[in-house]
Amino acid sequence: MTRAEFFVAPANALALAALDDWAHWPQSKMLLVGPSGAGKSHLAQIWASDAGARMIAGADLAGADLPALSAATRVVVEDAEAVAGNDRAETALFHLHNLLAQSPGGALLLTAAAPPRDWGLRLPDLLSRMQAAPVTRIEAPDDTLLSAVLIKLFADRQLTVQPNLIPYLLARMPRSIGAARAVVAVLDARALAEGRPVTRALAAELLDSGDAE
């Protein structure tokens, strides 16, 4: 999940620009919101690499060593909405937020599928801080982005495919980058096992059987 492997498209260009401008984030924090499979984790990895940040899942915050985590100065909390309803996790995110806000050069990036008002947070102080965070959005991948991803994934496996395969897959696969990776992996595995080329006919067999989901 490097910058070189990230395809810039209308669905994600604004979010990438917002993360690249992290030195000017209001209150040194940013919330990246978008649907599952849109590329939030990839963007978060790019930012973590650029900023030298530590990464942690929201579900793991309850047991985290907050002083050690905040010592990194810059932190990514992925799937931050997972803290909702867990008193220890909500309190941990509240304290992590405050520790980073007080640290010179500190920055906090959070990823989530929805804005904080929809997380179900019970700690009022945490809710107010999350709602005050600036938001950038990444949209579900469009055909241009998914086409580029599919072509790159096939090329990475040294597979040459028929031109009609890509639009065929786009019309039938789930609309996510994760789904594109899964479809290509299954097609490659089946083609190797059966000694067949990756074709539209093979894709039809897999999609009809549900093996490519």
C-alpha positions as CSV (number, residue, x, y, z in Angstrom):
1,M,0.0,0.0,0.0
2,T,2.5,2.6,-1.2
3,R,2.0,5.9,-3.0
4,A,3.3,4.4,-6.2
5,E,0.5,1.8,-6.1
6,F,-2.3,4.3,-5.4
7,F,-4.4,5.3,-8.4
8,V,-5.5,8.9,-8.2
9,A,-9.1,9.3,-9.6
10,P,-12.0,11.8,-9.0
11,A,-13.2,9.5,-6.2
12,N,-10.1,10.0,-4.1
13,A,-8.2,13.0,-5.4
14,L,-9.5,15.5,-2.8
15,A,-8.9,13.1,0.1
16,L,-5.3,12.5,-1.1
17,A,-4.7,16.3,-1.4
18,A,-6.1,16.8,2.1
19,L,-3.8,14.2,3.6
20,D,-0.8,15.6,1.8
21,D,-1.5,19.0,3.4
22,W,-1.4,17.5,6.9
23,A,0.9,20.2,8.2
24,H,-2.0,22.6,7.9
25,W,-4.8,20.5,9.3
26,P,-7.0,22.6,11.6
27,Q,-6.4,21.5,15.2
28,S,-3.8,19.0,13.7
29,K,-6.4,16.3,13.1
30,M,-8.4,14.9,10.2
31,L,-11.2,12.4,9.7
32,L,-11.2,10.4,6.5
33,V,-14.7,9.1,5.8
34,G,-15.7,6.7,3.1
35,P,-17.4,3.3,2.4
36,S,-15.7,0.0,2.9
37,G,-13.4,-0.9,0.1
38,A,-12.9,2.6,-1.2
39,G,-9.2,2.8,-0.2
40,K,-9.2,4.4,3.2
41,S,-6.6,2.0,4.5
42,H,-4.3,2.6,1.5
43,L,-4.5,6.4,2.0
44,A,-3.9,6.0,5.7
45,Q,-0.8,3.9,5.0
46,I,0.5,6.5,2.6
47,W,0.0,9.2,5.2
48,A,1.6,7.1,8.0
49,S,4.6,6.5,5.8
50,D,4.9,10.2,4.9
51,A,4.4,11.5,8.4
52,G,6.2,8.8,10.3
53,A,3.0,7.8,12.1
54,R,2.0,4.8,14.2
55,M,-1.2,3.0,13.2
56,I,-3.7,1.3,15.5
57,A,-7.2,-0.1,15.0
58,G,-10.0,1.6,16.9
59,A,-11.0,-1.9,18.3
60,D,-7.5,-2.2,19.9
61,L,-7.5,1.2,21.7
62,A,-9.0,-0.1,24.9
63,G,-5.8,-2.1,25.7
64,A,-3.3,0.3,24.1
65,D,-0.3,1.8,25.9
66,L,-1.3,5.4,25.3
67,P,1.9,7.1,26.4
68,A,3.9,4.8,24.1
69,L,1.5,5.4,21.3
70,S,1.4,9.1,21.7
71,A,5.2,9.2,21.8
72,A,5.1,8.7,18.1
73,T,3.7,12.2,17.9
74,R,1.5,11.3,14.9
75,V,-1.0,8.5,14.9
76,V,-3.6,6.9,12.6
77,V,-6.7,5.3,14.2
78,E,-8.3,3.1,11.6
79,D,-12.1,2.2,11.8
80,A,-12.4,4.7,14.7
81,E,-16.1,4.1,15.0
82,A,-15.3,0.7,16.6
83,V,-14.7,2.5,19.9
84,A,-18.4,3.4,20.2
85,G,-20.1,1.7,23.1
86,N,-16.9,0.5,24.7
87,D,-16.2,2.8,27.7
88,R,-12.5,2.0,27.9
89,A,-12.0,2.5,24.2
90,E,-13.9,5.8,24.1
91,T,-11.9,7.0,27.0
92,A,-8.6,5.9,25.4
93,L,-9.4,7.7,22.2
94,F,-10.3,10.8,24.2
95,H,-7.0,10.8,26.0
96,L,-5.0,9.9,22.9
97,H,-6.6,12.9,21.2
98,N,-5.6,15.2,24.0
99,L,-2.1,13.9,24.3
100,L,-1.4,14.4,20.6
101,A,-3.1,17.9,20.7
102,Q,-0.6,18.9,23.4
103,S,2.4,17.4,21.6
104,P,4.4,19.8,19.4
105,G,4.1,18.5,15.8
106,G,1.4,16.1,16.9
107,A,-1.2,15.0,14.4
108,L,-4.1,12.5,14.4
109,L,-5.8,10.9,11.4
110,L,-8.9,8.8,11.9
111,T,-10.7,6.7,9.4
112,A,-14.3,5.7,9.5
113,A,-17.2,4.7,7.4
114,A,-19.5,7.5,8.7
115,P,-19.2,10.8,10.5
116,P,-18.9,10.8,14.3
117,R,-22.6,11.7,14.8
118,D,-23.4,8.2,13.5
119,W,-20.9,6.3,15.6
120,G,-23.0,6.0,18.7
121,L,-20.4,7.6,21.1
122,R,-21.5,7.8,24.7
123,L,-18.7,10.0,26.0
124,P,-19.9,13.6,25.5
125,D,-16.3,15.1,25.5
126,L,-15.1,12.6,22.9
127,L,-18.2,13.2,20.7
128,S,-17.6,17.0,20.8
129,R,-13.9,16.6,19.8
130,M,-14.7,14.2,17.0
131,Q,-17.4,16.4,15.6
132,A,-15.0,19.3,15.7
133,A,-12.5,17.4,13.4
134,P,-12.3,18.5,9.8
135,V,-13.6,15.8,7.4
136,T,-12.3,14.7,4.0
137,R,-14.2,12.1,2.0
138,I,-13.2,9.3,-0.3
139,E,-16.0,8.0,-2.5
140,A,-16.7,4.5,-3.7
141,P,-14.4,3.7,-6.7
142,D,-15.8,4.5,-10.1
143,D,-15.3,2.6,-13.3
144,T,-12.1,4.5,-14.2
145,L,-10.4,3.7,-10.9
146,L,-11.6,0.0,-10.8
147,S,-10.5,-0.5,-14.4
148,A,-7.0,0.8,-13.7
149,V,-6.8,-1.4,-10.5
150,L,-7.9,-4.5,-12.4
151,I,-5.4,-3.9,-15.2
152,K,-2.6,-3.4,-12.7
153,L,-3.5,-6.4,-10.7
154,F,-3.5,-8.7,-13.7
155,A,-0.2,-7.1,-14.9
156,D,1.4,-7.7,-11.5
157,R,0.6,-11.4,-12.0
158,Q,2.0,-11.3,-15.5
159,L,-1.4,-12.1,-16.9
160,T,-2.4,-10.8,-20.3
161,V,-6.2,-10.6,-20.6
162,Q,-8.7,-10.0,-23.3
163,P,-10.0,-6.4,-23.7
164,N,-13.6,-7.5,-23.1
165,L,-12.8,-9.0,-19.7
166,I,-12.4,-5.7,-17.8
167,P,-15.8,-4.2,-18.6
168,Y,-17.4,-7.7,-18.0
169,L,-16.0,-7.8,-14.5
170,L,-16.9,-4.2,-13.8
171,A,-20.5,-4.9,-14.5
172,R,-20.7,-7.9,-12.2
173,M,-18.2,-7.6,-9.3
174,P,-18.8,-5.7,-6.0
175,R,-17.7,-2.1,-6.2
176,S,-14.6,-2.1,-4.1
177,I,-10.8,-2.4,-4.5
178,G,-10.8,-5.3,-2.1
179,A,-13.2,-7.2,-4.4
180,A,-11.0,-6.4,-7.4
181,R,-8.1,-8.0,-5.6
182,A,-10.1,-11.1,-4.7
183,V,-11.5,-11.6,-8.2
184,V,-8.1,-11.4,-9.8
185,A,-6.6,-13.8,-7.2
186,V,-9.3,-16.3,-7.8
187,L,-9.1,-16.1,-11.5
188,D,-5.4,-16.6,-11.4
189,A,-5.6,-19.5,-9.1
190,R,-8.3,-21.3,-11.2
191,A,-6.4,-20.6,-14.5
192,L,-3.2,-22.1,-13.0
193,A,-5.0,-25.1,-11.6
194,E,-6.8,-25.9,-14.8
195,G,-4.1,-24.8,-17.2
196,R,-6.4,-22.3,-18.9
197,P,-6.0,-18.7,-19.9
198,V,-7.8,-16.0,-17.9
199,T,-10.8,-15.3,-20.2
200,R,-14.3,-13.9,-20.0
201,A,-15.6,-17.5,-20.1
202,L,-13.6,-18.4,-17.1
203,A,-14.7,-15.3,-15.3
204,A,-18.4,-16.2,-16.1
205,E,-17.9,-19.7,-14.6
206,L,-16.5,-18.3,-11.4
207,L,-18.9,-15.5,-11.0
208,D,-21.9,-17.7,-11.7
209,S,-20.7,-20.2,-9.1
210,G,-20.0,-17.5,-6.5
211,D,-16.4,-18.7,-6.2
212,A,-15.0,-15.2,-7.0
213,E,-16.9,-13.4,-4.2
